[in-house]
């Protein structure tokens, strides 16, 4: 079967600010399909020109379109056009997984692959090849006789059973992101997150059971990235790289043992670092230069609301602790908790500014956004002000807030960045042009959207 996989262009605020990486989700699907003998082409619209309006989709037997929430309008247009040419269209990704009825009953796509797509997509392609339009496959939804048919999806238990992502099918020379001054790329060594924060869809999309690749498999892929592709910096996109301190230590030790000489960056939680000095020391020695940590708020009431299971005062101790090992901090905060007021937001910004002075060289603010698939979405669904999914980019208030209008919270959001990035220290580190870019990015015309660790990454090479 000849298959086209499309990663729609991301035109959101954060994409235009910073970096973008290869779409590993589609690359994993491609590798599984190719291993089974199928002819696969990946198109990443972030990295290459692709005018979907003039494409002859009839050249393909199946078209797959991936999407998160902010890109869903564009993904839908692509899917509809391909489907109008009589080609079976499959949608997948975080948003389609939680919006199957709208997609199928709205005639946007023929099938939706839920959650982890590698093996359900392969089984679907094999069924279509044999002429079976309505296969009984876990994790595949479709419309039959006007009724949505969906079989609950499971999760891949043995991640080592998935071949490495098909990077050769991507235009690798177009990804120019740098970290620590070196050419960087991304990889994943585990999936799932047990913490189930109210605002995050990771635990729903990838499951609350944390699953890990073997250390041997992870190191083998790292070797390929370093020795075959020449990368010197790696970003681990695991939702939580340090959940298992023993494993994080072992990976670090193997990086050293194999003399890989890389700089690397990962996602973590504050409460997984304190008390694990051996792990942090091993990580630092192996090249860990930065950790993304979601501190979220200076207000414990907001943290309780988010189901974060943390207290705010841990932040200062963590930043000081990591600074001893020369590990930088990418500190992330969310503005607009239901309990937030102007005073509580000022407290959070002051808190973030202090963390910056202690050693957090990147500070990110997002506006609380109820993404489909989260418990927050179900709670706030009756209060939504818009379903213009382009606005679900983490920079707009999209629900009726008890204390802010969308315009008021947007002003607080801009002021927060202003207070952090106009300090002499930050201006020296990032430069005035960088701050100007923060303020110049325009939002869509509408309402008066493993939180993204890629947001400001390119500036960390400064």
Secondary structure, DSSP 8 states (H G I E B T S, - for coil): -EEEEEE----SHHHHHS-----HHHHHHHHHHHHTT-EEEEEETTTS---GGG--GGG-SEEEEE--STTHHHHHHHHHHHHHTT-EEEEESHHHHT-HHHHHHTTS-SEEE-SS-HHHHHHHHHHHHTT-SS---TTEEEEETTEEEE------S-GGGS----GGGS-GGG---EETTEEEEEE-SEE--SS--TT--HHHHS-SS-EE--HHHHHHHHHIIIIIS---EEEE--S-TTSSHHHHHHHHHHHHHTT---EEEEEE-GGGTTT-HHHHHHHHHTTEEEEEEEEE-S-HHHHHHHT----TTHHHHHHHHHHHTT-EEEEEEEE--TT--HHHHHHHHHHHHHHHHHT--EEEEEE----TTSHHHHHHGGGBS---GGG-SSSS--B--SS--HHHHHHHHHHHHHHHHTSHHHHHHH-HHHHHHHHH----SS------TTTTGGGGG-
